[in-house]
Amino acid sequence: MMRSLMGASALLLTLAACGQSDPGLNQTGATPDLPGVRETLVPPMKIASPTGWNGQTPTAPAGFTVTAMATDFRIPRQMLVLPNGDILVAEGRGGNAPPLRPKDVIAGSIKKKGNTQVESGDRVTLLRDANNDGQPEVRSVFIDNLDAPYGLAFVDGTLYVATQDALLSFPYQAGQTRITAPATELTKLPSRINHHWTKSLTASADGQTLYVGIGSNSNVGERGMAVEEERAVVWAIDRVTGARRTVATGIRNPTALAIEPQTSALWAVVNERDEIGPQLVPDYLTSVREGAFYGWPYSYWGKNIDPRVRPQRPDLVATAVAPDYALGSHVAALGLSFATDGGFGGTFSQGAFIGEHGSWNRQDLSGYKVVWVPFANGRPSGQPVDFLSGFLTDDGQARGRPVGVVFDPVRRILLVADDLSNTVWRVAPGAPRT
């Protein structure tokens, strides 16, 4: 018995050591430091245990005020501001992928401990704050009975919702607080297994095209490549006909899409693969280039080969392009919104807000915050800056976990969905109202 305990302790110590990162590595920006691959029988795993906010709020830079705009959601994910200022919040959880290996069961159990325990909302909720005081006068269920809604877009009087299995459209009239009209299915979305179930969504600058991000069906192809057909891709869908084409491939899990305002180019935040070390592979922000292959599952950050994948595909790796900007390994970026019309001014006038949900595949936690990436001439132009923090306590517990972010240039506010405390946070310039 004593020998078994000593062996288990040794294994845990070994895994903990493998899970520690090297603080000397810079893993953000265009040329991140990439250490060697570290494979272990069981990947190092740690997730922040949930704890309440207990009257506290996230921390923003000096000159900003953070308030809880609304609480008691049922897993808020992505958000959308309608032309009249009403805010839509997609709520829910999807996916039905069975575990393949014992370590999948272990990882699933650990990740579950860091999530909210409320039931999936499977709905879109509307918030109306007509006087912009941060206290909605109206809150209503806008659309219900949806199958894990996630991505939202609005074009010319039509609301689009990407659920885990279809892209739906709904007619919208300005000011309405509930849609009862039946959905029109524009196109089906890949939903077999749905290891990565979230379907991100945005509209092109001219409104003619809808872009949908579709994640992979595995970490790194361990379910076989047959189930990865039209996975780890971004689709372009004609808004009128529903016809679609594949824009980019090998983009493991594009969890949020947005249009860069200066160039009208499509950008994405992407969650990269796990289980080869605490600092592999960096999640990233990238422009989504027409016809580009981003490496998954055969390589990462361009042409760095992943040794786990069988068979190898050197022909595809030779074509792989590197992403534009690293965000850090395992930060789990889930939200993306560009500042428009001057943003907040000053430091936060031109760039992107990114919601980082937080790591599980390393011993020292990463992410659990909203960062700002400055842009110039349509490209990232500096190191990321923490914009909203405090989601972790000093002893490593999680008060919340950011998901979707949306900047509203008319009201000059940033909204952040927190799917652990089930809150929508509002960040605005100026002192708190008394």
Secondary structure by P-SEA (a helix, b strand, c coil): caaaaaaaaaaaaaaaaaaccccccccccccccccccccccccbbbbbcccccccbbbbccccccccccccccccccbbbbccccbbbbbbbcccccccccaaaaaaaaaaaaaccccccccbbbbbbccccccccccccccccccccccbbbbcccbbbbbcccbbbbbbbcccccccccccccccccccccccccbbbbbbcccccbbbbbbbbccccccccccccccccbbbbbcccccbbbbcccccccccbbbbccccccccbbbbbbccccccccccccccccccccccccccccccccccccccccaaaaaabbbccccccccccccbbbbbccccccccccbbbbbbbccccccccccccbbbbbbbccccccccccccccccccccccccbbbcbbbbbccccbbbbbbccccbbbbbbcccccc
